[in-house]
Amino acid sequence: MPRTCPECGDVIVGREDKKFCSDACRNAFNNKINKDSNNYMRNINNRLRKNYRILASLNTEGKTKTTKSKLVSKGFDFDYFTNLLHTKTGNTYYFVYEQGYMPLENDYYILVKKEVSQ
């Protein structure tokens, strides 16, 4: 029985374990599966990406200070972060992936980068 491509329905020619008729069909199929399922999710992911880019652009050395007004002027949205880190000293760091920040006094923020293993 001939195997058919799950993307376009054409007959698959070639290796026995081949699942798609071409790279284009394989890519199109996987892109449909992996796309953000709705606008709400896409909007949140876009905000997280923007926050990440802002933190990374301001924190090129791994640790620095900045002001709230500088973050806000670049479009940073404090409502969107990926995780929290509570330290033993009672401080709370907000992270967008490995880029983090913590509020200080007088509207200053410390920016940090968490070392992650690949």
C-alpha positions in Angstrom: 0.0 0.0 0.0 1.6 3.3 -1.0 2.3 5.9 1.8 0.9 9.4 1.4 2.3 12.7 2.6 0.3 14.0 5.6 0.7 17.6 4.3 -0.3 17.4 0.6 -1.5 13.8 0.1 1.1 12.9 -2.7 2.6 9.5 -2.8 5.9 9.2 -0.9 8.8 7.8 -2.8 12.0 6.8 -1.2 13.1 5.4 2.1 10.7 3.2 4.1 10.7 5.5 7.1 10.2 8.7 5.1 7.1 10.6 6.4 6.8 13.5 3.9 7.2 13.8 0.2 9.6 16.9 0.4 11.3 19.2 2.8 8.7 21.9 2.0 5.8 19.7 3.1 7.7 18.6 6.2 8.3 22.3 7.1 4.7 23.4 6.3 3.3 20.5 8.4 5.5 21.3 11.4 4.9 25.0 11.2 1.2 24.4 11.4 1.6 22.2 14.5 4.0 24.5 16.2 2.4 27.9 15.6 0.9 29.8 18.5 -2.6 28.5 18.8 -4.4 31.8 19.2 -3.9 35.6 19.3 -3.9 35.8 23.1 -0.9 33.4 23.3 0.9 35.1 20.4 0.5 38.5 22.1 1.9 37.3 25.4 4.8 35.7 23.6 5.5 38.9 21.7 5.5 40.9 25.0 7.9 38.4 26.6 10.2 38.7 23.5 10.1 42.5 23.7 10.9 42.5 27.4 13.7 40.0 26.8 15.3 42.1 24.1 15.1 45.3 26.2 16.7 43.6 29.2 19.4 42.0 27.0 20.2 45.3 25.3 20.6 47.2 28.6 22.5 44.4 30.4 25.4 43.6 28.1 27.9 42.9 31.0 25.7 40.4 33.0 25.0 42.8 35.8 24.1 46.5 35.7 21.7 49.2 37.1 19.1 51.2 35.2 16.1 53.4 35.9 12.4 52.5 35.6 12.0 55.4 33.2 14.6 54.0 30.9 12.8 50.6 30.9 9.4 52.2 30.3 10.7 54.5 27.5 11.9 51.4 25.6 8.4 49.8 26.0 9.1 47.4 28.9 6.0 45.8 30.4 6.4 44.9 34.0 3.3 42.6 33.9 5.1 40.0 31.7 7.9 37.8 33.0 8.6 34.1 33.0 9.5 33.3 36.6 10.5 34.6 40.0 13.5 34.0 42.2 13.1 34.5 45.9 16.5 34.8 47.6 17.4 33.7 51.2 17.8 37.4 52.0 14.1 38.1 51.1 14.8 39.7 47.7 12.6 38.9 44.7 14.1 38.9 41.2 11.8 38.8 38.2 13.1 36.9 35.2 12.3 36.9 31.5 14.1 33.6 30.7 17.7 34.2 31.9 17.5 38.0 32.0 16.4 39.2 35.4 15.7 42.4 37.3 14.9 43.5 40.8 13.5 46.9 41.9 15.8 49.0 44.1 15.2 52.3 45.9 14.4 55.5 44.0 13.0 53.8 40.9 16.3 52.1 40.1 16.5 48.5 39.0 19.4 46.0 39.1 19.6 43.9 35.9 21.2 40.4 36.1 21.8 37.5 33.8 21.4 34.0 35.1 24.1 31.6 33.9 22.3 28.7 32.1 23.9 25.5 31.0 23.2 24.5 27.4 
